[in-house]
């Protein structure tokens, strides 16, 4: 069985001098494969996420995302990549692309139809709660090899560090991170430069990803955290992984709007053994 596959970079930097953002594989399907096949394909791709999607009878798209080791309920960068494929490659010219996933109904808006095209995700807000007590905070500080100022919890643990340099220079113990009872750990701090409000990095060794280049779903929690800290609902963020990525963020009620650009890097055909 032959299937089309596309590799799209999502949340690319503005005017990058090199490839940036988070690469996602996107596999359009007419009918679902079994779960084992999809997991095996994602492991073979060895990217942070592979999206599989099927168009529904109501013209919405149902998305499923797989890391190399597990299925996840919500993924931002791979949704942005999927919107690129649906809009720019498959020719769905609607200004809003309706989607469903395990987390519920989501949608992607096409903000610009000319290059560079920008897409806006509307994702559920996941406001984190402060973690009280010093025991876990001290444990995370030891794992990260840097002082943690605050600790918050939503789907992910979120460690607030002193400044951007602390985030950039962080060298965690990934084996110890993988033993933590949480989906992943994000680290974050105020940005050094005025046009960017905050920076972050994202570690998910339990999901088979030591460090994710740009993690759209993490901003469902990082956005309300920094909106409260900075007293504003529109924010600019940068994930300062080795590849780097940039996001525009906007809080609206229980929704976080996450906007970014994409780049069509590669396409081809994958062959599934009989």
N, C-alpha and C positions, 0 to 999 in steps of 0.2 A: 504494500500500500504506500503510495507516494502522497505527501502532504506539503503544501506551501509553507514556508517559514520566512519571517522577516525579523531582522535585528534592528531595533530603533533605540537611539540614545535619547533619554528623557531628562528634562530639567537641565538642559545644557547651559553653559555659561554664556553670557552676552559677549560677542566678539572674541571667542576663544582662539588661542594660538595653536591649540591641539584639540583632539577629541576629548569631550567632557561629558558630564552627566552620567546617568546610570543606564547601561545597556540592558534591554529586555528582549527576550524572544517572544514573538507573537505567532500563534498557529490558528488560523481560521478553520473551523470544522463545519461540516454539514450535519453531522450527528456526533454525539459524544463517544469518545474512546472509553475503555474501562479505566478505572482509577490507576491500576498498576501500569498501564501503558503510558498514561500521562506523566506519572511520577518518573518512569524510566526515561522518557524523553527529556524531562527537566534535568535529570541527573546527567544525561548525555550532553545537554547544552552547557551545563555547568556555569550558568549565569545566576544572578541573585534571584530572578524570577522568570518563569515562562508562563505566558498567558495562553489559555485555550478559550475560544469563544464560539458560541452558536447563535445565529440570528433566530429570534422567536417569531411566532405567528403574528404578534402585535407590532412587529418591526423594532422591538427592543433587542438588545444583545445581552446574553447571559455569559458572564465571565467567571473563569476559575483560574487561580494562580498557584503555581508550585515552585518552591525553592528546590535545590538539588536533593533535599531530604524530606520535605513535608509540604502539605497544602496549607495555605494561609487564607484568612477570611477577607482580607482587605489589603490592597497594594496600590500605592499611588503612582509610582513611576511606570509600572507595567500597564496601568489604566491609561496614562498619558500616551504611552507607546501604542496601545491598542486603538485609541482614538485617531492617532496618526494613520494607522493602517486602514481603518474603516473610512476615514475622510479622504485622505490623499491618495490611497492606492485602490481601494474598492469603490470609491466614488459616491459615498453617501454625503450629500451636500447640505443636509439639515444643519441649522445653526446650533441645535442642541441634540446630542446623541444620547438617548435613554438606555440605561444599562441596569442590570440586576446582578447581585452576587450573594454570597452567604451572609454578608452583613446587611443586606436589604437593597433598596433602590438607590442608585447613584446616577449621576449624569455628567456629561462633559460638554461644555460650551465651546464653540469655535469662535475665538475672539477676532482673529484676523485671517482672511482667506488668501492673502498674498504673503509671500516670503518676507520675513520669517513668520510662519504661522504660530500663534500662541493658543494654547488650550487651557481651559479652566475646569478643574475638578470641583464638584460639590460633595464633600465628604462629611460624615457625622462627626460632631465635636466629641472629643474624649478628654474632658478636663481632668487633669491629674489631681490627686490629693497628696498633701504633704505627709511625709513619713516622719513620725516623731521618734525620739530616742536616738542614742548615739551608737548603739551596737551595730546596726546594719550600715549606718553612715561610715563608721570606722572601718568596717569590713570592705566596703566598696572603695574607700580611699586607698586601702592596702592593695586591692586588686588593680586599681588604676595607676598606682604609684604616684598619686598626686592628691592634694587635699580637696575634699568635696565640701562645698559650702552649704548646700541644701540637697535633700533627696525627696523625690516625688514619685508617685506610682499611678499608672493607668494600666493599659495593656503592657507597657514597657516601664522599666525603672528609668527615671530621669535624674541624672546627677548634674547639679549646677556647679560649675567650677569658677575660679576667681576671674579669669579673663580669657581672651581669645588665644593667647599664647599657650595657656595651660591646656586648652582643648586641642590645639594644633600639635603640641609636643607630647600629648598623652601616649603612653606605651603600655597598654594593659596586659595583664596575665590572662591570655585567652583560655587556657585550661581551667583556671579558677572561675572565669566568667561563665564558661559552659556548665559549671556546677551550680550556678545560681538558679533558684526556683522562680524564673521569670522568662517571658518570651524573648526579651532583648534588653539592652541597656543603651540609652542615649546619653551623651554628655553635651553640655551646652553652656554658653557664656555670652555676655554682651560683646558686640562686634567692636573692633578697633576704629572702623571708619564710619562716618555719619550716614552714608547712603544705605548701609546695611545695619539692621537693628540687632540681630543676634546670629551666632554661628552654632553649628552642632556637628557631631559625628555619631555613628550608629553601629553598635556591635551586636551581632546575633549568632554566636557560635553554636547555640542549641538548634538553630535552623540551618546549619551548614554554611553559614556566612560569617567569617570572622569580622569583616567590616564591609558594610554596604555602602556603595558610592554615594547614592542620594536616595533617601527613604521618604516618599511622599506621605505614607500613613503615619509616620512619627509626628508630622506637623498637625495632626488632629489633636495632639496633646501639647506639643510645644507652642502652638499658636495661642491657645487660651492662657497658658502659663505666662508667656511674655506679654500678651495683651494686658494682663492684670498688672504685671511688674512695670510696664512702660506707660500704662494709661492710654493706650490707643488700640484701635481694632484693625488698622491696616499696617502691615509689617513687610519688611524685606528680609529675607533670610538666605544664608549661604551654608551649605554643608561642605565642610572643608576636608573632605577625603582627598586622596591622592588625585583623583580625576576632577573632583569639585563639581558643584551644581548650584543653581540659583533659583529661588522661588519667590513669588509675590503672594502674600497671604491676606485674607480678609475674613473677619468674623462677621457672621450674619445669623443672629439667633443661635440655634443649635447646630448650625452648619459652618464648616470651615471651607472657604474657597481657596483653592491652591492652583496657582497659575504658573505655567512654564512653557518652554520651547522644546522642540524635538529635532532630531536629525536622523535621516534614513541612511543607515550605514551599510546594510547588507540584506540580500534576499536570496532564496534558493529553494531547494526541495529536499525534504527528509524522507528517507525510505524506512518504513517500519517492517521488521521481519514478520513473515507469515506465522 
